[in-house]
Amino acid sequence: MPTVEALESLYGVTPAAEADSLCLSHLVPDAGGGWAAEYRERHDATHRELLGDAGEAALSLLRPREAAEFADRLVALDPFHERACRTLMLAATAIGEVDRALQAYQALAKRLADELGAELVELEAERVEACAQDLGRGARL
């Protein structure tokens, strides 16, 4: 049977946390003029992907508090990130914070409606909405 350390390494939680610590400071928006914009965008996209992967890995290792931390950080960087919302909902539910999970869903739905004039759409959104409905019925995910 694999050790916790082996699973963390396999699923990327510890390496992701270490990589995330290197991404804490964002690249200065105006530094370097236009030539640096592509690199800033790529850095930010990689950081968001890293946080999403780390949150899901933490959930799979039954470490919901860490998953919630990664998801919270990702939502702070990208308030419209449906994957982060779903991870936060699952993690919050796993630690018994169902109200927090429902608030995460409601906040995302409101942001999408207010900012984009849209409802949750596509497969990812359907999964987030299904989680919210289950939570509303008192289900433990």
Disulfide bonds with the S-S distance in Angstrom:
none
